[in-house]
Amino acid sequence: MKVSDRLAAIPMSGIRKMFDLAKPDSINLGLGEPDLEPPKEAIEGMNAAAVDGKNKYSPTAGIPELRDAIAERFSRYNPGLSGRNVIVTPSGSTALLEMTQAFVDPGDEVLVPSPGFVIYAPHASLAGGKPVEYRLTEGDFQPDIDYIQDRITEKTKMIVVNNPSNPTGGVLSEESRKALADIAHDKDVMIMSDEVYESFVYEGRHQSFLPYLDRAVVVGGFSKMMAVTGWRLGFAIANEECMDALVKMQYHVCASPGMPAMYGVLNAMPSIDPYLENARATFKKRRDLISKRINEIDGMSIIPPKGAFYAFPSFDLDMTSQELANELVKAGLICTPGSAFGTFGEGHLRFSYAASEEKIDKGMDILADTVRKIKGGRI
Ligand SMILES: Cc1ncc(COP(=O)(O)O)c(C=O)c1O
């Protein structure tokens, strides 16, 4: 059967491709998935809900208790939030998809970060829109504001922002947030702010778009916050007008998010701060380790990333990021070529440091050895 032209035009994710090439005992620094256990309260809450018969459809926007709990947690960025501003979604990815389906018309342009998370551009295309890459600055990976200004047209509908960023680990500065909010206001465009790594900022403060709900919709998720990637639960926070559109869209996408999982994360919300403090301390240590190891390699360099759990070093070798990633996978290390994240990702590799220090050390041994061989003309 012939697939739709829209789907056929979208390439397969460059992240998944690397796994197909890998040997079974490889060191895997390719996957953006916390290796921590979920909070025990989440597991208990989900089990109890299933045993208690909470196995039916929920209201389309999610159970009111969880909507309220999310609003309360995020009211530190916007004290006016209530549960009516929150929709629970079956994953952050679904919230992002529903956003483009709800707001992008055929022909609309959607500005997406480059390097940026792999699903933004395909989502824009699937809605019939046109993704337009915008550059992040080298080093601290802030949106290049002049570059964005030059690419805004009459057709620009939405600017996608990802903070903290996958793949760069960059954290948005206050100035960048203000500049983006000003553009959105002056040019009458929406901001879709993907903040699924909000809990993982190691330096500075998280600059949320929640204070700008007149123009912005904020997407969040439990996958990374509670290490429950397999539960598929996320959310979006929006003003009430946008919320109506999202609820209508979600009804037609999936009817409602999964009931037991919602009770699970609800049960973990009151004790989530100490859990996250511990997770942050663990990831920060790993970040320091991987940054140090990378900077010891002649030919690779990185400014330690301030957030998320990705290292996105640059390399000065005479080859593409795909070629380098292929050499690494042959040597037993899975990572992702920077080019998988858009035009401006070339010249980089992405390593996820959501892995044990032992694995990070072994992976960096392979990286150092492979780069040395390439530099010495032995590969
Ligand atoms: C930047 C970013 N946004 C959204 C997601 C989607 O997360 P999920 O669909 O698991 O909630 C991911 C997952 O890797 C991500 O890295």
Ligand as a Chemical Component Dictionary entry (heavy atoms), coordinates in Angstrom:
data_LIG
# 
_chem_comp.id                   LIG 
_chem_comp.type                 NON-POLYMER 
_chem_comp.pdbx_formal_charge   0 
_chem_comp.three_letter_code    LIG 
# 
loop_
_chem_comp_atom.comp_id 
_chem_comp_atom.atom_id 
_chem_comp_atom.alt_atom_id 
_chem_comp_atom.type_symbol 
_chem_comp_atom.charge 
_chem_comp_atom.model_Cartn_x 
_chem_comp_atom.model_Cartn_y 
_chem_comp_atom.model_Cartn_z 
_chem_comp_atom.pdbx_ordinal 
LIG C1 C1 C 0 13.441 17.781 23.551 1  
LIG C2 C2 C 0 12.468 16.678 23.713 2  
LIG N1 N1 N 0 11.162 16.947 23.655 3  
LIG C3 C3 C 0 10.237 15.995 23.790 4  
LIG C4 C4 C 0 10.600 14.682 23.973 5  
LIG C5 C5 C 0 9.525  13.661 24.071 6  
LIG O1 O1 O 0 9.442  13.036 25.272 7  
LIG P1 P1 P 0 8.244  12.040 25.598 8  
LIG O2 O2 O 0 7.471  11.839 24.343 9  
LIG O3 O3 O 0 8.873  10.784 26.070 10 
LIG O4 O4 O 0 7.454  12.728 26.647 11 
LIG C6 C6 C 0 11.953 14.332 24.026 12 
LIG C7 C7 C 0 12.376 12.939 24.161 13 
LIG O5 O5 O 0 13.505 12.573 23.991 14 
LIG C8 C8 C 0 12.914 15.363 23.894 15 
LIG O6 O6 O 0 14.227 15.108 23.937 16 
# 
loop_
_chem_comp_bond.comp_id 
_chem_comp_bond.atom_id_1 
_chem_comp_bond.atom_id_2 
_chem_comp_bond.value_order 
_chem_comp_bond.pdbx_ordinal 
LIG C1 C2 SING 1  
LIG C2 N1 SING 2  
LIG C2 C8 DOUB 3  
LIG N1 C3 DOUB 4  
LIG C3 C4 SING 5  
LIG C4 C5 SING 6  
LIG C4 C6 DOUB 7  
LIG C5 O1 SING 8  
LIG O1 P1 SING 9  
LIG P1 O2 DOUB 10 
LIG P1 O3 SING 11 
LIG P1 O4 SING 12 
LIG C6 C7 SING 13 
LIG C6 C8 SING 14 
LIG C7 O5 DOUB 15 
LIG C8 O6 SING 16 
# 
